[in-house]
Amino acid sequence: MIINCPECGKEISNESKQCVHCGYPIARHLAEQKQKKEIEKREEFLRNNPNFQPKAYKVFNIIQMVSIIILVVCTLLFFIILAFSNGNAFKDDFVFFSVFLIIEIVGLIIDIIICGILKSCFKRR
């Protein structure tokens, strides 16, 4: 395909790496134009879809919601163990489950915080 050189305006092939007349880097120019068109296309898509969120945001949102549900369940289980152990959840039969639940609760809280931070990285502004 024949195009005009953006520098000198003479006709050249679009497959040339540089203009045969003035030496202008055609290949780089075409790559920049292609990238510019892709950016404009993406920006137009985002303007036409104001509620669009990237998949990563949605994934972190789902992980965060599941973590919150599991956190509530683990907390309830810990309080049930606390009730059945007469206020001493770290006594004999309950110590394994109590330690497990506390470690799980702390891990879930960290998970929820990290997902919140990562969601903010992907959220559209």
C-alpha positions as CSV (number, residue, x, y, z in Angstrom):
1,M,0.0,0.0,0.0
2,I,1.3,3.4,-0.9
3,I,1.3,6.2,1.8
4,N,2.6,9.7,2.0
5,C,5.7,10.3,4.2
6,P,4.6,12.4,7.2
7,E,7.9,14.3,7.0
8,C,8.4,15.1,3.3
9,G,5.0,14.1,1.9
10,K,6.3,11.9,-0.9
11,E,4.8,8.6,-1.7
12,I,6.4,5.5,-0.2
13,S,5.4,1.9,0.6
14,N,3.9,1.4,4.1
15,E,6.2,-1.6,4.4
16,S,9.3,0.6,4.3
17,K,11.2,0.9,7.5
18,Q,12.2,4.5,6.6
19,C,11.4,7.0,3.9
20,V,13.7,6.5,0.9
21,H,13.6,10.2,0.2
22,C,14.2,11.8,3.6
23,G,15.0,8.9,6.0
24,Y,12.0,9.4,8.3
25,P,11.4,6.3,10.4
26,I,8.1,5.1,8.8
27,A,7.9,1.8,10.7
28,R,8.1,3.6,14.1
29,H,5.6,6.2,13.0
30,L,3.1,3.5,11.9
31,A,3.5,1.7,15.2
32,E,2.9,4.9,17.1
33,Q,-0.2,5.6,15.0
34,K,-1.5,2.1,15.6
35,Q,-1.0,2.5,19.4
36,K,-2.7,5.9,19.3
37,K,-5.7,4.4,17.5
38,E,-5.9,1.6,20.1
39,I,-5.8,4.1,23.0
40,E,-8.5,6.2,21.4
41,K,-10.7,3.1,20.8
42,R,-10.3,2.1,24.4
43,E,-11.1,5.6,25.7
44,E,-14.2,5.7,23.5
45,F,-15.3,2.4,24.9
46,L,-14.8,3.7,28.4
47,R,-16.8,6.8,27.6
48,N,-19.6,4.8,26.2
49,N,-19.6,2.3,29.1
50,P,-19.2,4.4,32.3
51,N,-20.0,1.5,34.6
52,F,-17.4,-0.8,33.1
53,Q,-14.9,-2.2,35.6
54,P,-11.9,-4.4,34.6
55,K,-12.1,-8.1,35.2
56,A,-9.3,-7.9,37.8
57,Y,-11.5,-5.5,39.9
58,K,-14.4,-7.9,39.7
59,V,-12.3,-10.9,40.7
60,F,-10.9,-9.0,43.7
61,N,-14.4,-7.9,44.6
62,I,-15.6,-11.6,44.6
63,I,-12.6,-12.8,46.6
64,Q,-13.2,-10.0,49.1
65,M,-16.9,-10.9,49.5
66,V,-16.2,-14.6,49.9
67,S,-13.5,-13.8,52.5
68,I,-16.0,-11.6,54.4
69,I,-18.5,-14.5,54.5
70,I,-15.9,-17.0,55.7
71,L,-14.7,-14.5,58.3
72,V,-18.2,-14.2,59.7
73,V,-18.6,-18.0,59.8
74,C,-15.2,-18.4,61.5
75,T,-16.0,-15.7,64.0
76,L,-19.3,-17.3,64.8
77,L,-17.7,-20.7,65.2
78,F,-15.1,-19.2,67.6
79,F,-17.9,-17.7,69.7
80,I,-19.7,-21.1,69.7
81,I,-16.5,-22.8,71.0
82,L,-16.2,-20.0,73.5
83,A,-19.7,-20.7,74.7
84,F,-19.3,-24.5,75.0
85,S,-15.9,-24.1,76.8
86,N,-17.4,-21.9,79.5
87,G,-15.3,-18.9,78.4
88,N,-12.0,-20.8,78.0
89,A,-11.6,-21.6,74.4
90,F,-8.0,-22.6,74.8
91,K,-8.7,-25.5,77.1
92,D,-8.0,-29.2,76.3
93,D,-10.4,-30.3,73.6
94,F,-10.9,-26.9,72.1
95,V,-7.4,-25.6,71.8
96,F,-6.7,-26.9,68.3
97,F,-10.0,-25.5,66.9
98,S,-9.6,-22.2,68.7
99,V,-6.0,-21.6,67.4
100,F,-7.1,-22.7,63.9
101,L,-10.0,-20.3,63.9
102,I,-7.9,-17.4,65.2
103,I,-5.3,-18.0,62.6
104,E,-8.0,-18.2,59.9
105,I,-9.7,-15.0,61.1
106,V,-6.4,-13.1,61.1
107,G,-5.6,-14.4,57.6
108,L,-9.0,-13.5,56.3
109,I,-8.7,-10.0,57.7
110,I,-5.4,-9.6,55.9
111,D,-6.9,-11.0,52.7
112,I,-9.8,-8.6,52.9
113,I,-7.5,-5.6,53.3
114,I,-5.2,-6.7,50.5
115,C,-8.1,-7.3,48.1
116,G,-9.4,-3.8,49.0
117,I,-6.0,-2.3,48.2
118,L,-5.8,-4.3,44.9
119,K,-9.3,-3.3,43.9
120,S,-8.4,0.3,44.3
121,C,-5.5,-0.2,41.8
122,F,-7.9,-1.4,39.2
123,K,-11.0,0.8,39.9
124,R,-11.9,3.3,37.2
125,R,-11.7,6.8,38.3
